[in-house]
Amino acid sequence: MPLFEVGFNSCPALTDISPLADCKELQVATLPPNAKNFEFLRAFTKLKRLSFGENMTPAEFWRDYDSQGWLRTLRESGVVIKSVQRLP
C-alpha cells in the first residue's frame, strides 16, 4: 500500500526520515523541524507539497532551502530548532 502523505512538523525529536526513501508515491510531506539527510526527496516527482510546516510546492521549498545555507549548517551540526519564521 503506497504512502501519499506524511506530517512530522510536530515531531522535533525525529531526525531520520530515511525510511521514506522508498515511498516514491509520496505527494505531501511536512518534515520534522530537525530532519537531516532528506535530499533524496528532490527525486520524488509526485510531490505536490513539501515543507517544514508552511504550505509550499517542492520548487518553493528547495529554492528556500538552498538559499538558507546557514540554517542547513545549524541543523547538520546538531542544533535543535524549535521553529523558523520568515520575517516580512
Contacts in CASP RR format, 6 or more apart in sequence:
PFRMAT RR
TARGET T0000
AUTHOR 0000-0000-0000
METHOD contacts of the structure
MODEL  1
MPLFEVGFNSCPALTDISPLADCKELQVATLPPNAKNFEFLRAFTKLKRL
SFGENMTPAEFWRDYDSQGWLRTLRESGVVIKSVQRLP
2 23 0 8 1.000
2 25 0 8 1.000
3 20 0 8 1.000
3 23 0 8 1.000
3 25 0 8 1.000
3 26 0 8 1.000
4 25 0 8 1.000
4 26 0 8 1.000
4 27 0 8 1.000
4 28 0 8 1.000
5 26 0 8 1.000
5 27 0 8 1.000
5 28 0 8 1.000
5 29 0 8 1.000
6 20 0 8 1.000
6 23 0 8 1.000
6 26 0 8 1.000
6 28 0 8 1.000
6 29 0 8 1.000
6 30 0 8 1.000
7 28 0 8 1.000
7 29 0 8 1.000
7 30 0 8 1.000
7 31 0 8 1.000
8 14 0 8 1.000
8 17 0 8 1.000
8 30 0 8 1.000
8 31 0 8 1.000
8 32 0 8 1.000
8 35 0 8 1.000
9 30 0 8 1.000
9 31 0 8 1.000
9 32 0 8 1.000
9 33 0 8 1.000
9 51 0 8 1.000
9 52 0 8 1.000
9 53 0 8 1.000
11 32 0 8 1.000
12 32 0 8 1.000
12 33 0 8 1.000
12 34 0 8 1.000
12 80 0 8 1.000
12 81 0 8 1.000
12 82 0 8 1.000
13 32 0 8 1.000
13 34 0 8 1.000
14 32 0 8 1.000
14 34 0 8 1.000
14 35 0 8 1.000
15 32 0 8 1.000
15 34 0 8 1.000
15 35 0 8 1.000
15 36 0 8 1.000
16 36 0 8 1.000
16 37 0 8 1.000
17 31 0 8 1.000
17 32 0 8 1.000
17 35 0 8 1.000
17 37 0 8 1.000
17 38 0 8 1.000
18 37 0 8 1.000
18 40 0 8 1.000
20 26 0 8 1.000
20 29 0 8 1.000
20 40 0 8 1.000
20 41 0 8 1.000
21 40 0 8 1.000
24 44 0 8 1.000
24 46 0 8 1.000
25 46 0 8 1.000
26 41 0 8 1.000
26 44 0 8 1.000
26 46 0 8 1.000
26 47 0 8 1.000
27 46 0 8 1.000
27 47 0 8 1.000
27 48 0 8 1.000
27 49 0 8 1.000
28 47 0 8 1.000
28 48 0 8 1.000
28 49 0 8 1.000
28 50 0 8 1.000
29 41 0 8 1.000
29 47 0 8 1.000
29 49 0 8 1.000
29 50 0 8 1.000
29 51 0 8 1.000
30 49 0 8 1.000
30 51 0 8 1.000
30 52 0 8 1.000
30 53 0 8 1.000
31 38 0 8 1.000
31 50 0 8 1.000
31 51 0 8 1.000
31 52 0 8 1.000
31 53 0 8 1.000
32 52 0 8 1.000
33 52 0 8 1.000
33 81 0 8 1.000
33 82 0 8 1.000
33 83 0 8 1.000
33 84 0 8 1.000
34 75 0 8 1.000
34 78 0 8 1.000
34 80 0 8 1.000
34 81 0 8 1.000
35 52 0 8 1.000
35 75 0 8 1.000
36 75 0 8 1.000
36 76 0 8 1.000
41 47 0 8 1.000
41 50 0 8 1.000
41 58 0 8 1.000
42 62 0 8 1.000
44 58 0 8 1.000
47 58 0 8 1.000
48 57 0 8 1.000
48 58 0 8 1.000
49 55 0 8 1.000
49 56 0 8 1.000
49 57 0 8 1.000
49 58 0 8 1.000
50 56 0 8 1.000
50 57 0 8 1.000
50 58 0 8 1.000
50 61 0 8 1.000
50 62 0 8 1.000
51 61 0 8 1.000
52 84 0 8 1.000
56 64 0 8 1.000
65 72 0 8 1.000
71 81 0 8 1.000
71 84 0 8 1.000
74 81 0 8 1.000
75 81 0 8 1.000
END
